[in-house]
């Protein structure tokens, strides 16, 4: 999955970017307070993308 597509899904679910790191971005779901790191690769493998969406309740 493209990183842009994953970020779009997260934004639609109400999540937002908390901060940028060197190799990862930190996203938060304000409803649940859950934080999740997202690698800064252009392409993110499908199982990892699904795990991120599930952890942030953005499915």
C-alpha positions in Angstrom: 0.0 0.0 0.0 1.3 3.5 -0.8 2.1 5.6 2.2 -0.1 8.4 0.9 -3.1 6.0 0.8 -2.5 4.8 4.3 -2.3 8.4 5.6 -5.5 9.3 3.8 -7.3 6.4 5.5 -5.9 7.5 8.9 -7.1 11.1 8.4 -10.5 10.0 7.3 -10.7 8.0 10.6 -9.8 11.1 12.6 -6.2 10.3 13.3 -3.5 13.0 12.9 0.3 13.2 12.6 1.8 14.0 16.0 5.4 14.4 14.9 7.9 13.3 12.3 10.9 11.3 13.4 14.1 10.4 11.5 12.8 7.1 10.0 9.2 6.9 11.3 6.2 9.2 11.7 4.1 9.1 14.9 0.3 9.1 14.4 -2.3 9.3 17.1 -6.0 8.5 17.4 -7.4 11.2 19.7 -10.5 9.2 20.5 -8.6 6.3 22.0 -5.2 8.0 22.7 -3.4 5.2 20.8 0.0 6.1 19.2 1.4 4.2 16.3 4.6 4.6 14.3 4.5 4.5 10.5 7.7 3.9 8.5 8.6 6.6 6.1 8.9 4.3 3.1 7.0 5.1 -0.1 5.5 1.6 -0.2 4.3 -0.1 3.1 3.7 -3.9 3.0 0.1 -4.8 3.2 0.2 -6.8 6.5 1.9 -3.9 8.3 -0.6 -1.4 6.8 -3.5 -3.5 8.1 -1.9 -3.8 11.5 -1.5 0.0 11.7 -5.1 0.6 10.7 -6.3 -2.0 13.2 -4.3 -0.6 16.1 -5.5 3.0 15.4 -9.1 1.8 15.0 -9.2 3.1 11.4 -10.4 0.1 9.5 
